[in-house]
Structures are given as C-alpha cells and as structure tokens.
Amino acid sequence: MKRGQYLLVLHAHMPYVMAHGRWPHGEVWLYEAAAEVYLPLLQVIDELVAADIPCPITLGLTPILLEQLRSHTFREGFSAYLEDRLRRARDDQGTPVLAPLARAWEHHFEALRARWDAIHGDNVGAFAALAAAGHIELLGGFATHGYAALLKHDSMIHAQLELGLRTSERHLGRRPKGIWLPECSFRPEGPWRVPALGREEHQRRGVDRILEEHGVSHFFVEAGLVMGARSEGLVEASGFRKVDWEEATRYPGRGWRSVLQPHRVGSHGGPSAVAAFARHPALSERVWSAEVGYPGDGAYLEFHKRKDGDGLRYWRVTDRKAGLGEKLLYDPALAEASRWRDADDLARRIATELAHFHTWAEPEGVVTTTFDAELFGHWWFEGPAFLRSLFQKLHQHNQVRALTAEQSLASTPPDKVAWLPEGSWGAGSDHRVWLNEQTQWMWEALYRAEDRFLGLRWSVSKARNKRARELMVVAARELLLLQASDWPFVIRTGGAVDYGFRRFCGHLDRFDNACTLAQEALDGQRTSPLASLRLREGLASDAVYAEIDLGLWQG
C-alpha cells in the first residue's frame, strides 16, 4: 500500500553569459552544464521511460537559460566545446597511466555528441517533448532571476514574472503552472522597509499574491519558512474557513508546519490558490552535502582536480581531507558500487520518513527534495546515474509514489492555508547572502535604477516618440539583467568576485546610457557619436529578449 509521495525537484539556471567571457567565468559555464548535466539527464530519463519506469522529475529551466540554450551562438560554441573535449581525451591516451580512463572519456564524449546530433542540438525541445508526453514537469521562473523579496517596486516583480512565463511558453509550448522563485526568496504581504537609501516604509503585496495573479499554482521554499508558518484557514467542501493562529498547535495531526505537507499560501489572511512545497532538509542534505552526503564518498570522481587546469578529471575523491596531490586514480567499478548503495540508502530513508509521518498525521506525506541541477553531473559526475538508480529503487518500493509537483497537487490538493514568513534558501534563511556589507552599494544603485526607469517610462508612454520607446526597450533589457541575483551572490560567496562586479557595473552603465538617450530623444536632442557607439556595443553583447513589452511594468 502506498503511504506517501516523493518529489524530486531540480533547478537549472545560468545567468546570461554569452558574449561575456569564456573561461574560467563565462560561456564555458554553460557548455559544461550542457555536457555534464542536461544531456546526461535527458539520456537517463529516456532510458527509464524505455524501461517503463516512472521518473517524474520536476525540472526548472529558467527563462534566461532557455534563451541561451536556444541561441545560434550557443549551439555553435557547444559543438566546438564537445570537439575540444574529444581532442583532449585522445591526446591524454598518450600518457600510459591515464590511457584506460582517457579512452573511457573518449567514448563518453562520443556518446554525448551522438545524443546532441540526435536531438538536432536542441536540449530545450527534447525536455519540452518529455514534458508534453507527461514524463516530467517543467517549471517557469523570473526573466533574469531577479530576487523577488528585495526588488523595490511590485511592478518589477510583475515584469520579471510575466516576461519569464511568456518566454517559457514560447520555448516550451506551454505556460508553466509551477515556478522556482529565484533563490526561493519570499516576502509576505504587509509593510516593507526599503533596505537601502532612505529606508522608507510602505505597504507591499505578498509575493504569493503576485504569483497567483499570474496563474502560478505552486512554488518551493526553504523548510524554515513552513516550520515558521501561521495557520490562516482551511479549504473544505463548503469553501474557505478562517481559523486562528493556534489551529496548528491544537491540531498537529493535520500536518500543519510540517515539511511533509504542501501548504496553500495566503499572506493576506484569506483563501489562496497557490501552494508551497518545502524542501526536506535532512534528506536533501544526504544528497548534496560533500561533508555528510553521498558525493563525498571516496570512490566518486574528484571535482577539483583536472589535468592541465581546465582539462579532464582522472582522479577520485579518495578522502575528503586529502590534498589534491594525494588523490588516487578513478575506478569506475568502485564508483558504480557506491552509486547503487547510495541510491538504495536514499530510497529506504524516504520510505522510512513517510512511514513515520503516517503514524501520527492524517494526510498523505510528501517528501520534497530540491537541488541545483548542476549537482547531478557537474559537481557530482555520477549524479545522473544515481538518479537513474534511485528511480529504479523507488519503482521496486510498494510504499512510495514518485510524482511531479503538479501531479501531487492534483492527487491530494492541500487543504491548509498558511501565512509564511520572509526568507530564502540562503544562510539563516534570510537575505544576508545577497544583501550585506559587500553588496549594499549594488542595491542602492539598483533602487535608483528602478525609480529612474519607472519615471522615464511614464514620460515615454505619454509621448509619440518611436525612438524614445526603442531606447526604453534597451533600458528595460539592461535593468532586467542588472536585477539578476547572480551578481551579488558570486561576490558574497567569492566564487567570481571580479566577474560579478564587472557584470553588474556593465549593465548599470548600459542602462544609464539608454535612459539618457531616451530622455534626449524626448527633448529632441541629437545623440553623440560616443553614446551611439556604447549603445551598439550593448546591443551586441546583450542580445537576449529581443521583444520586450513596456506594458509589463504597469502592475
């Protein structure tokens, strides 16, 4: 008898990197993700489908990622990248100690190239076909991964969301019902103090209300937000019934505040049509953590050691505390044994967690594990094969139903409406990773840019000036790129500090230039040659979202 559900949710995202550097920061990030994550994941899903084993992965492909994967520039560059990897594998066969593994790499990249040719260089179309056939669910996202909880104006959230959903529909053939909120950042309805500049306070709509207005039915949050929830109401056969905040305490058996229960989110105190799934912290950690999780096993491929700096990997983890010079050569047989053992371990833990929930709670339990898709194949080479093994193990279990998020909601619609606190997936479940002493200046600049854009957009909307409108579209594109949460993230984490500074400042400069030119067009002034040159350079480097509706910022 089935006693619960399991949701595997993967989040695939890449900031706009085309024409913005190559290696170590830039286009190669995207090529690596396509070769190590997207193509292997497609292969795993196809194999499971062929074996009639359900693999209902809920996969988020952010709109900015879709735009890049569908670009001619990416397709040409990725084909060249695969050829480069093949060349390196063949060259490395000249080193006797590496020859067997180098031949294995050659076969691996030949298979990837064959897969790439079979789908005609269209990862997006291949995933869309799997979703259309009902095998997986594809999530939507914000246009450029703007951090919803910290954007100054609600109209910015509306524009990021609607452009993102329209872009996903254009590439995938269906407007997504579910969404991955950038960095899982959430803010309930109520008074909000701007965390920079004048720090004025004003009333804001909850992110949940905005999602609902755009037809979104579900999203995902960090566990702490659900565990800190307030009970607001119940959805019963007769309709919505308001309850007080102590309902969760009085009736714990309903699953209030449990990460094993999706909750409808109503931060305004009323009914809600949008639900949140909470990440299961312990089971998710078993997968992603190199310290206590599976990827730290000594048999798996070592991520940090490459031949010739940016070459192929030939060594295994060996020991997490061992220096790179102490790593032993990789043994595929050892890695395969660890993979099967770890997949079996996770399947058993999921079943145990659901069985325990079944002993004290009334509704069916839902275990939700969420991960960056890059974990599976990029950071953890064996990750895609692990997922294949996991679904094979779950298929053998008679207590667990693997479902997509959309299937879960259709199967067991959540009846609890809760108020969620503000937060994100970051450290402390707050905003400190993105808003801190290193990035405060970025938010000050961004808030000024938001204000300038909205004021100028209003002026342009009142004037019949085609040139000014065209320039405002350029400004809108740069503002969207400026809002990407990736820039403060890579600065705070130290992963690519110079790159984050350069990208943010470049988009800010091009935004200001476009706004200045739009104002000059309104005033009937001629554009200077230098400003025209800077505009052309920006159009060449930021060739994304060719058509932007300025009406998106009316919300």
C-alpha positions in Angstrom: 0.0 0.0 0.0 1.3 3.4 -0.9 1.9 5.5 2.1 3.3 8.7 0.7 4.8 10.7 -2.2 8.2 11.6 -3.3 9.1 14.7 -5.3 12.5 15.3 -6.9 12.8 18.9 -7.9 15.8 20.2 -9.9 16.6 23.8 -10.6 18.6 24.6 -13.7 19.8 28.1 -14.1 22.6 30.1 -15.7 22.9 33.9 -15.8 23.4 35.5 -19.2 27.0 34.6 -20.0 27.0 34.5 -23.8 29.5 37.1 -25.1 30.5 37.9 -21.6 33.8 36.0 -21.1 34.7 32.4 -21.8 36.9 30.6 -19.1 37.0 30.4 -16.1 34.0 32.7 -15.9 31.6 33.0 -18.9 30.4 30.8 -21.7 32.2 27.6 -20.6 29.9 27.6 -17.5 27.0 26.9 -19.9 28.9 24.5 -22.1 29.9 22.4 -19.0 26.3 22.4 -17.8 25.0 21.2 -21.1 27.6 18.5 -21.4 27.7 17.3 -17.8 24.1 17.9 -16.7 21.4 18.5 -19.4 22.5 15.9 -22.0 23.2 13.1 -19.4 19.9 13.9 -17.7 18.0 13.6 -21.0 19.7 10.2 -21.5 18.7 8.9 -18.0 15.1 10.0 -18.5 14.9 8.3 -21.9 16.4 5.1 -20.5 13.9 5.0 -17.7 11.0 5.8 -20.0 12.1 3.0 -22.3 12.2 0.6 -19.4 8.7 1.7 -18.3 10.0 3.0 -15.0 8.4 6.4 -13.9 10.8 9.2 -13.5 8.6 12.2 -12.7 11.3 14.8 -12.3 10.1 18.4 -11.6 12.7 20.4 -13.5 13.0 24.2 -13.5 14.6 25.7 -16.6 14.9 29.4 -16.0 13.8 31.7 -18.9 17.3 33.2 -19.3 18.7 29.7 -19.6 16.2 28.8 -22.2 17.1 31.9 -24.2 20.7 31.0 -24.2 20.2 27.3 -25.0 18.1 28.2 -28.0 20.6 30.7 -29.4 22.7 30.0 -32.5 25.8 31.3 -30.7 25.4 28.6 -28.0 24.8 25.8 -30.5 27.9 26.6 -32.4 30.0 27.1 -29.3 28.8 23.9 -27.7 29.6 21.8 -30.7 33.2 23.2 -30.7 33.4 22.5 -26.9 32.5 18.8 -27.4 35.2 18.5 -30.1 37.7 20.1 -27.8 36.8 17.6 -25.0 37.2 14.7 -27.5 40.6 16.0 -28.6 41.8 16.2 -25.0 40.6 12.6 -24.3 42.5 11.4 -27.4 45.7 13.4 -26.5 45.6 12.0 -22.9 45.8 8.5 -24.2 49.4 9.2 -24.9 50.0 9.1 -21.1 50.1 5.4 -20.2 48.8 5.7 -16.7 45.8 7.7 -17.9 45.2 5.8 -21.2 42.3 3.5 -20.0 40.4 6.4 -18.4 41.1 8.6 -21.4 39.6 6.0 -23.7 36.5 5.9 -21.4 36.3 9.7 -21.7 36.5 9.5 -25.5 33.6 7.0 -25.5 31.7 9.3 -23.1 32.0 12.4 -25.3 31.3 10.5 -28.5 28.0 9.3 -26.9 27.3 12.9 -25.9 28.0 14.1 -29.4 25.7 11.4 -30.8 23.0 12.5 -28.4 23.4 16.1 -29.3 23.1 15.3 -33.0 20.0 13.1 -32.4 18.1 16.0 -30.8 19.4 18.3 -33.5 21.2 20.5 -31.0 18.0 21.3 -29.1 18.1 20.5 -25.4 15.1 22.6 -24.8 12.9 20.9 -27.4 13.9 17.5 -26.0 12.9 18.4 -22.5 9.7 20.0 -23.8 8.8 16.8 -25.6 9.2 14.7 -22.4 7.0 17.2 -20.5 4.3 17.1 -23.3 4.3 13.3 -23.0 3.7 13.6 -19.2 7.0 12.1 -18.1 8.4 15.2 -16.4 7.2 18.6 -15.3 8.9 21.8 -16.4 8.8 24.9 -14.1 8.9 28.5 -15.0 11.0 31.3 -13.5 11.7 35.0 -13.4 13.1 36.5 -16.6 16.6 37.1 -15.3 16.3 35.5 -11.8 15.6 38.8 -10.1 15.5 38.5 -6.3 11.7 39.0 -5.7 11.8 39.8 -1.9 14.2 42.7 -2.3 13.0 44.3 -5.5 11.8 47.8 -4.6 8.6 48.1 -6.7 5.9 45.5 -7.2 5.8 46.4 -10.9 9.4 45.0 -11.1 8.2 41.6 -9.8 5.2 41.6 -12.2 7.5 42.3 -15.1 10.2 39.7 -14.2 7.5 37.1 -13.7 5.3 37.8 -16.7 8.2 38.1 -19.1 9.6 34.9 -17.7 6.3 32.9 -18.1 5.8 34.2 -21.6 9.4 33.2 -22.5 8.9 29.7 -21.1 5.7 29.3 -23.0 7.4 30.4 -26.2 10.2 27.9 -25.8 8.3 25.0 -24.2 4.9 25.2 -25.8 3.1 25.6 -22.5 2.8 28.3 -19.9 4.2 26.7 -16.7 1.9 26.4 -13.7 4.7 25.9 -11.2 7.7 28.2 -10.6 11.1 28.2 -9.0 11.3 31.5 -7.2 14.8 33.0 -7.6 16.8 31.9 -4.5 13.5 30.8 -3.0 13.1 34.4 -1.9 9.7 35.1 -0.5 8.1 38.1 1.2 4.5 38.1 2.7 2.0 40.9 2.3 2.4 43.9 4.6 4.6 46.9 5.5 8.0 46.7 4.0 11.0 49.0 4.7 13.4 49.6 1.8 16.8 48.2 3.0 18.8 51.0 1.3 18.8 54.7 0.6 16.0 56.5 2.5 14.7 53.2 4.0 11.1 54.4 3.7 8.4 52.0 4.6 5.3 51.3 2.5 2.7 48.5 2.0 3.6 45.7 -0.4 1.7 42.9 -1.9 2.9 39.5 -0.9 4.9 37.5 -3.5 2.2 34.8 -3.2 -0.5 37.2 -4.3 1.6 38.3 -7.3 2.2 34.7 -8.3 -1.5 33.9 -8.0 -2.4 36.9 -10.2 -0.2 35.5 -13.0 -1.7 32.0 -12.8 1.1 30.3 -10.9 -0.2 27.4 -8.8 2.9 26.2 -6.9 6.4 27.1 -5.8 9.1 25.9 -3.4 10.5 27.3 -0.2 13.1 26.5 2.4 12.0 24.3 5.3 12.3 27.1 7.9 9.5 29.1 6.2 6.9 26.4 6.5 8.1 25.5 10.1 7.6 29.2 11.0 4.1 29.4 9.4 0.9 30.7 10.9 -2.4 28.8 10.4 -4.8 31.0 8.5 -7.6 28.8 7.2 -8.8 25.5 5.8 -10.2 24.7 2.4 -13.3 22.5 2.9 -16.1 21.1 0.7 -18.1 24.2 1.7 -15.3 26.6 0.9 -12.7 28.5 2.8 -13.0 28.5 6.6 -11.0 31.1 8.6 -9.1 29.7 11.6 -6.9 31.4 14.2 -3.2 31.2 14.6 -3.4 28.4 17.2 -5.1 26.0 14.9 -1.7 24.5 14.0 -1.0 23.9 17.7 -4.4 22.4 18.5 -4.5 20.0 15.6 -0.9 18.9 14.7 -2.3 15.7 13.1 -3.3 17.8 10.1 0.3 18.3 9.3 0.5 22.0 10.0 4.1 23.4 9.7 5.4 20.0 8.5 7.8 19.9 5.6 6.0 16.7 4.5 2.9 18.8 3.7 2.4 21.3 0.9 0.5 24.4 2.2 -1.6 26.9 0.4 0.0 30.3 0.9 -2.2 33.3 1.9 -0.2 36.1 3.4 -3.3 38.4 3.3 -5.3 36.1 5.7 -7.7 34.9 3.1 -8.1 31.9 0.7 -5.3 31.0 -1.7 -4.9 29.1 -5.0 -1.1 28.9 -4.8 0.7 26.2 -2.8 4.3 25.9 -1.5 6.3 22.8 -1.2 9.1 22.8 1.5 12.5 21.2 1.0 13.1 18.3 3.3 16.4 19.4 4.9 17.8 16.1 6.2 17.1 14.0 3.1 18.2 16.8 0.8 21.5 17.2 2.7 22.1 13.4 2.3 22.4 14.1 -1.4 24.1 17.5 -1.8 26.5 17.7 1.1 30.1 16.8 0.4 30.7 16.5 4.1 27.9 14.2 5.2 26.3 13.3 1.9 26.9 10.8 -0.9 29.1 13.0 -3.1 31.9 12.9 -0.5 32.3 9.1 -0.9 36.0 8.3 -1.7 35.0 6.3 -4.8 33.4 9.2 -6.7 35.2 11.4 -9.3 37.1 14.3 -7.7 35.7 17.6 -9.0 38.5 19.9 -8.1 41.4 18.1 -9.7 41.8 18.4 -13.5 44.6 17.7 -15.9 46.2 20.9 -17.2 44.0 23.2 -15.2 40.9 23.0 -17.4 41.3 19.5 -18.8 39.6 16.2 -17.9 39.3 14.6 -14.5 41.1 11.4 -13.8 41.1 11.1 -10.0 38.7 10.1 -7.3 37.8 11.8 -4.1 39.9 9.2 -2.2 39.4 11.1 1.1 37.7 14.5 1.6 40.6 15.7 3.7 43.3 14.6 1.3 45.2 17.2 -0.7 44.9 17.2 -4.5 48.3 15.6 -4.8 47.1 12.7 -2.7 44.2 11.7 -4.9 44.1 8.2 -6.4 43.1 7.4 -9.9 39.4 6.9 -10.6 38.0 3.4 -10.6 34.6 3.3 -12.4 33.7 -0.1 -10.8 34.1 1.3 -7.3 32.0 4.3 -8.2 29.2 2.1 -9.6 29.1 0.1 -6.3 28.8 3.3 -4.3 26.1 4.6 -6.5 23.9 1.6 -6.1 24.4 1.6 -2.4 23.6 5.3 -2.0 20.5 5.1 -4.2 19.2 2.2 -2.1 20.0 4.2 1.1 18.1 7.2 0.0 15.1 5.2 -1.2 14.9 3.5 2.2 15.2 6.8 4.0 12.4 8.3 2.0 10.2 5.3 2.8 11.1 5.4 6.5 10.3 9.1 6.7 6.9 8.7 5.1 6.1 5.6 7.2 6.9 7.6 10.4 4.7 10.6 9.2 1.9 8.1 8.6 1.9 7.1 12.3 0.9 10.5 13.6 -0.5 12.6 10.8 -3.8 12.2 8.9 -2.9 13.3 5.4 -0.6 11.5 3.0 3.0 12.6 3.4 5.0 14.3 0.7 8.8 14.2 0.8 10.2 17.0 -1.4 14.0 17.2 -2.1 15.2 20.2 -4.1 18.6 20.7 -5.7 20.5 22.7 -8.2 20.5 20.6 -11.3 24.3 21.2 -11.7 24.9 18.9 -8.7 24.0 16.0 -10.9 26.8 15.6 -13.4 28.8 18.8 -12.9 29.7 18.8 -9.2 28.9 15.1 -8.8 29.8 13.2 -12.0 27.9 10.1 -11.0 24.8 12.2 -10.2 22.7 11.4 -13.3 23.4 7.7 -13.0 22.5 8.0 -9.3 19.1 9.4 -10.2 18.5 6.5 -12.6 19.3 4.1 -9.8 17.1 6.0 -7.4 14.0 5.8 -9.6 14.7 2.1 -10.2 14.8 1.5 -6.4 11.7 3.6 -5.8 9.9 1.6 -8.5 10.5 -1.5 -6.5 9.1 0.1 -3.3 5.4 -0.5 -2.6 5.1 2.4 -0.2 6.3 5.4 -2.2 4.8 7.1 -5.2 7.2 9.3 -7.2 5.2 12.2 -8.6 5.8 15.7 -10.1 4.6 18.6 -8.1 1.7 19.2 -10.5 0.7 15.5 -10.1 0.9 15.7 -6.4 -1.4 18.7 -6.2 -3.9 17.0 -8.5 -3.7 13.8 -6.4 -4.0 15.3 -3.0 -4.9 19.0 -3.1 -3.6 20.8 0.1 -6.3 22.0 2.5 -4.3 24.1 4.8 -3.8 27.9 4.1 -0.8 29.3 5.9 1.0 32.7 6.3 4.7 32.2 5.6 7.5 34.5 7.0 10.0 36.3 4.8 13.1 34.3 3.8 15.2 32.5 1.2 17.3 29.3 0.9 20.4 31.2 1.9 22.3 31.2 5.2 20.0 31.9 8.1 17.0 31.5 5.8 17.1 35.3 5.3 18.6 37.7 2.7 22.2 38.1 4.1 23.8 36.2 1.2 22.5 38.8 -1.3 22.2 41.9 0.9 25.3 42.6 3.1 28.2 45.0 3.6 29.8 43.8 0.3 26.7 44.3 -1.8 24.8 47.2 -0.2 26.0 49.6 -2.9 24.5 47.3 -5.5 21.0 47.6 -4.1 21.3 51.3 -3.7 22.3 51.6 -7.4 19.5 49.1 -8.4 16.8 51.0 -6.5 17.9 54.3 -8.1 17.7 52.5 -11.5 14.2 51.2 -10.7 13.0 54.7 -9.9 14.6 56.2 -12.9 13.1 53.6 -15.2 9.5 54.0 -13.9 9.6 57.7 -14.1 11.0 57.8 -17.6 8.7 55.0 -18.8 5.8 57.1 -17.8 7.1 60.1 -19.8 7.7 58.0 -22.8 4.3 56.4 -22.6 2.7 59.9 -22.9 4.8 60.9 -26.0 4.5 59.6 -29.5 8.2 59.2 -29.9 9.3 55.9 -31.6 13.0 56.5 -31.0 12.4 57.1 -27.3 10.3 53.9 -27.0 13.0 51.8 -28.7 15.6 53.1 -26.3 13.4 52.4 -23.3 13.2 48.8 -24.5 17.0 48.7 -24.4 16.9 50.2 -20.9 14.3 47.6 -19.8 16.6 44.8 -21.0 19.6 46.2 -19.1 17.5 46.7 -16.0 16.3 43.1 -16.1 19.9 41.9 -16.5 21.0 44.2 -13.7 18.4 42.7 -11.4 19.9 39.1 -11.7 20.5 37.7 -8.2 23.7 36.0 -9.5 25.8 39.2 -9.3 25.6 39.8 -5.5 25.7 36.0 -5.0 29.1 35.4 -6.7 30.5 38.5 -4.9 29.4 37.3 -1.5 30.5 33.7 -1.9 33.8 34.7 -3.5 33.2 32.4 -6.5 33.7 35.0 -9.1 34.1 38.4 -7.4 35.6 40.3 -10.3 33.2 38.9 -12.7 30.2 39.8 -10.6 31.5 43.4 -10.2 32.1 43.7 -13.9 28.8 42.3 -15.0 26.7 44.5 -12.6 28.6 47.7 -13.4 28.5 47.0 -17.2 24.7 46.5 -17.1 24.3 49.6 -14.9 26.4 51.7 -17.3 24.4 50.5 -20.4 21.1 51.1 -18.6 22.1 54.7 -17.7 23.2 55.3 -21.3 19.9 54.0 -22.7 17.9 56.2 -20.3 19.9 59.3 -21.1 19.5 58.7 -24.8 15.7 58.2 -24.3 15.4 61.4 -22.4 17.4 63.2 -25.2 15.1 61.8 -27.8 12.1 63.1 -25.9 13.8 66.5 -25.7 14.7 66.5 -29.4 18.4 66.4 -28.8 20.9 64.6 -31.2 22.8 61.5 -30.0 26.5 61.9 -29.6 28.8 59.5 -31.6 30.2 58.1 -28.4 26.8 57.4 -26.8 25.7 55.7 -30.1 28.9 53.5 -30.1 28.2 52.5 -26.5 24.6 51.7 -27.4 25.7 49.4 -30.3 28.2 47.6 -28.1 25.5 46.9 -25.6 23.1 45.6 -28.2 25.8 43.2 -29.4 26.8 41.9 -26.0 23.3 41.6 -24.5 21.4 40.0 -27.4 18.6 38.5 -25.4 14.9 39.1 -25.1 14.6 40.7 -28.5 11.0 41.8 -27.8 10.0 43.4 -24.5 6.6 44.8 -23.8 7.0 48.0 -21.8 3.4 47.4 -20.6 4.8 44.7 -18.3 5.7 47.3 -15.8 2.2 48.5 -15.2 1.4 46.0 -12.4 
